[in-house]
Amino acid sequence: MFELRRLRLLHELALRGTLAAVAEALSYSPSTISQQLAQLEKEAGVALLAPEGRRVRLTEHGRVLAAHATRALDLDEQARGELESLHPGLAPVRVAVMQTAALAIVPAALALLAERAPDLRVELVEMPPELGLFELSARGVDLVIAEQYPGHTRAHASGLERDALGTDPIRLAVASVDPARSLGDLRERPWVMEPAGTAARLWAVQQCRAAGFEPDVRYELADLSAHARLVAAGQAVAVLPDLLWEGSEIPVSLLDLPGRPAREIFTAQRTASGARAGILEVRRALRDAFPVRRTDAPPLGP
């Protein structure tokens, strides 16, 4: 009989690739991970790992057992969900949130949960959507608030399901005294954008290229509040979502992009956790807390 805890380690190794990454994610020492996987090999009666330089890789047997480990973990989560449905709030809900969701959606959602499910413990960790969705598959979090930009579909990972929250208009942000009136007017300006490799960065760069120029990305920052400050100071221009301004004064001028695009905001959870009453409560509160805003609304700000 395989021990579920050891199967979890094999599952993590298949996702994260190295023993050090598994140890960091689960707060174990690498030697403990190695010992537990060695014990799992004894239980399996076959080699699950093979050396590859200074690392290890899964053997064919290891890959087969890792696939079964994923299914075993799903069944365990389904069982726990059915038990929780009889006692809502039995287990905490850990949520990965992107910055704009933490600012504009989460506070109102937590206020709703305090009224509807006061015994439910909700834990938050800020993560970019790319990392949040990975950690959801790896069982590092239970729920993710993520984004999808128009024309850029995120891969649908096996075992995850999505629930749309709403749309969020994306606009050009320039200093309030800036005379620019369109994207084409900004071809010679310094830009601030999110780090390379993010969906937001890729989408913003493609908008500039569609307008006939390559943006001068002089500032690369993950914090959108820092983007706004640089723009307000007249040191950069940016493409920013309206959720960033929710509940606050807008210190910049906002200009519509061609076609008035909007990103889709959604939550994602593991299919196996669908019966968890706590997760269902959090998702309902997030839907109810999402600001209603039309994509054809006039520009905000000065």
Secondary structure, DSSP 4 states (H G I P E B T S, - for coil): ---HHHHHHHHHHHHH-SHHHHHHHHT--HHHHHHHHHHHHHHHTS--EEEETTEEEE-HHHHHHHHHHHHHHHHHHHHHHHHHHTSTTSS-EEEEE-HHHHHHTHHHHHHHHHHH-TT--EEEEE--HHHHHHHHHTTS-SEEEEEE-TT-PPP--TTEEEEEEEEEEEEEEEETT----SGGGGTTSEEEEPPTTSHHHHHHHHHHHHTT---EEEEE-S-HHHHHHHHHTTS-BEEEEGGGGTTS---EEEEEPTT--EEEEEEEEEGGGTT-HHHHHHHHHHHHHSPP--TTSPPP--
